[in-house]
Amino acid sequence: MKRLLTLVALVSFLTLNITQAQSNLYKDSWGFNFGINYPRATSQNTGISGNINFGLYAGLTNQLSEHSSWRGTLNFNSIEYKNTGTDPWTKTRTNLLGVDFEYLYNFIPCETLSPYSIIGLGVAYGMLDDAANTKDDYFLDYQFNVGMGFAYKLDDDWKLNTEFVYNSLPLSWADGNYGTNGGGFLGTPDDSYMTFKLGLTYTYEKGEKSRLCELYEGVNNDPVDYERIENIVKKNTANVGINKDQVKEALAEVIDAHHKEMAPSTGTEKTVYLSGVNFEFNSSELTAESYPVLFFAARTLIEKPEMNVVVKGYTDDIGSAKYNKELSQKRADVVKNYLVARGVASTRITTEGCGEEKPIADNKTAEGRALNRRIEFIVK
């Protein structure tokens, strides 16, 4: 047991120190999973120290959505029992061949290391060696499974899985002895065992690519100080706020105007300032808080294919006018590239560098200069 725990700790340490895998998330995908089991008896009328136990598993997994999946698994477990109620102790072994159908719920699917819950039912066929207090040398019954696991994304195709599962059988002679006393699920008088699993999942068929995790792509690990940004926004009435719901509302107003007031032939335009889309000083690198705003802007443009936009980039007033003009053009191009990468047709987007023109805040303060390093959408 100590050797197993040492191995698990080593694998976990190495896994957590691998560079984070850049993987995507897919819905309605299929995978093949396989690995090794370490089963242990939990029935109260058996001793467990020094027993030799081993197992294998293989099966299919169907990822239904970002969070939910189901799987069918074929398991083999060989469990050794020592009955401590006899003198001398008697030893029995149960070889279990089972088929399990389980539902898995993934709590944080966008993270590289993600925990998930397991619940399911299965059918188990047991073959008993040296059965003590039962006339039968085999049994066939169902079992109830509940557990927890962790998935580590190695890449788009492979995951490393570790699981702990509690299995309960509705009979009391799976260990070769009648009379289990409270060893089953929730204290029921059934035989039970637990399994520790270590294995791999290979995704061989990918379905629709999910956009759930795209919000986080390209964001550095540095924490975003949203409180500081909110305080800046409150000082400037020209902003709509960085909150994603407020951004959606602002865009919705433009869409309504586009449909109700603007005929395509009039060429009427409306400007939206995307508060929160800012840049580092003297750079075309987006700040981390910009990505949630642009994510929802991209989704809105995808949902409204008749809308075209001009992306205007701006700078603060530090530096020459010529340099700021060039820098603002680079900033507008960065935003366009982001939108195109999220699925917006490049033909719908034009860019313009406006330099330090039309400041919306005071360039004499750091907060004001940060707000002037901005992006505006001209919706047509």
Number of C-alpha atoms within 10 A of each C-alpha: 11 7 8 11 10 11 12 15 12 11 13 13 11 10 16 12 8 9 9 15 14 11 16 17 20 21 19 18 19 21 20 19 22 20 18 19 23 20 25 23 23 20 24 19 22 21 18 19 10 10 16 15 19 17 20 19 20 18 18 18 23 20 21 15 18 21 15 18 20 17 19 19 19 18 20 22 22 21 23 23 27 21 20 15 11 10 7 8 12 17 20 18 22 23 22 22 19 20 21 20 19 20 18 21 19 19 14 14 20 19 16 19 19 16 19 19 19 20 18 18 17 19 18 21 17 22 20 22 16 14 22 18 12 16 10 12 16 18 14 14 14 16 20 20 21 18 18 16 20 18 22 22 24 19 15 15 15 19 21 19 21 20 19 20 19 21 23 25 24 17 20 21 23 30 35 27 20 17 17 21 15 18 21 24 19 9 9 16 20 23 29 28 21 19 20 19 21 21 18 21 23 18 20 11 13 16 14 11 14 14 15 13 16 16 16 15 10 11 17 10 8 7 9 13 10 13 9 10 18 14 11 16 20 12 12 16 10 12 17 18 22 20 15 16 12 14 22 15 12 16 21 13 11 18 20 11 14 19 11 9 11 16 12 11 6 9 8 12 15 14 15 17 20 22 23 30 22 25 23 12 15 15 13 21 14 20 16 21 21 19 22 19 22 21 18 17 19 19 16 17 20 16 11 11 11 11 16 18 20 19 23 25 32 30 36 28 18 14 11 10 16 10 14 23 19 17 22 28 21 20 28 25 21 18 24 24 14 16 21 16 12 17 12 20 15 13 9 16 21 15 21 19 22 20 25 25 16 11 18 18 18 16 18 11 9 11 18 19 21 21 27 25 26 26 26 19 22 19 19 21
